[in-house]
Amino acid sequence: MKHVSERELRERLAKTARILHRKGLTPGASGNISARHPGSGTCLIKPSGVSFNELEPESFITVDIETMKVLHRDAKPSIETPFHTRLYQERPEACAVVHVHPRYSTILATVGVEIVPMGIEIFSAPALAKGIPVSRFASPGTDELAENMVEAMKDHVACLMPHHGATAIGKTVEEAALNVEVMESLAQLHYDVMQVAEPRPLPEALLRKLVDVTQEKGLHV
């Protein structure tokens, strides 16, 4: 993400969170969203217990990525701060993390079924052509969950979380949000196809080309 002011980053986080909520991607106060301060060792993250549709630019909490220490504000950050900060540590090119609890992604995650990249929606988020793995289960908010997420997303921009939801990273807040939105669309298609036939992926040559496109456009992280 190119250098942006803290105020702009806060505004983009709040706007993106409200859009995701309106689209029904995460109910109640569930889910979390964060963005790295470019060129710094901190990130802005959603506070605990606040719905996406209630977030304002000033709602976000500044957290040290290495220590998870809250800076400049007396508030409790998201319970999932550990996996946000671990992803930033392990994926320096990632500048945003979005975690949501959408219906179809959560269904597939719960039964341990990876999403087959078979819908043309994937053209909007071509990095998903590399696949969307299912991470190992761990309790929310734990270091074990953070490690499982890092392992699952070592070579991917998104993953499903058993009995939990879905997470994606991006070079921008908007890219990470688009990745989870397209992931849920693909998950719904996968679920629907399972009712009538075995899901089939797009041709391998096309999937490889989509991965190349992400690199050419600078979207792939």
C-alpha positions, 0 to 999 in steps of 0.5 A: 500500500502506498503511503497514506495518512493515518486519517485516510487509512481510518476512513477507508477501514470504516467505509470498507467495514460498513460495505461488508456489513451491508452485503451480509458478510458478517453478522452482529459484532463478529469478524474483524478488519485491520490495516498496517500503517505503511512503513511502520511497525503498527496496525489499526484494528477493529475494537472488540464487541463493535459491529462492522456497521458501527465503525467510525474512523476514530473507532480503530485501535493502534496496535504494535505488530510485534508486541500486540501492545495497544498504543495511544488508546485505552480500549480492547482490540479484537480478540483475533489480534494475534492472527492479524499481527502474525500475518503482518509479521510473516507476510510483509507485503500484506497491508490489510487483513479482513476476517468475516463469518459469511454463510457459505464459506463457513459451511464449507470450512466446517466440513473441511471442503476447500472451495473449487475455483470454478466461477467467473467471479474469480476474475475479480480476485485472480489471486484466489486462483491459487486456491483457498485452503482450509486451516487447522482448527484452534480456539478463537483468539489463541496463538495456536489459531494464529500459527495455523492461519500463517501455515495455511496462508503461507502461499495463499491470500485467503483461507477457510477456518473450520467452524469459524469463517474466512480470512483474506489479506491484500495490499490494500484494505479494498483488495482484502475485502474484495478477496473475501467477497469473491471467496464467499461468492465462490463458496456459494457456487460450490455449495449449490453445485454440490447439490447436483454434481461434483464441483469442477475447477476452471481449466488449469491453464486459465487458473495459471494465467489468472495467477500471472495476471495478479503478479502483472497488476501488482495485486498478488501478495 
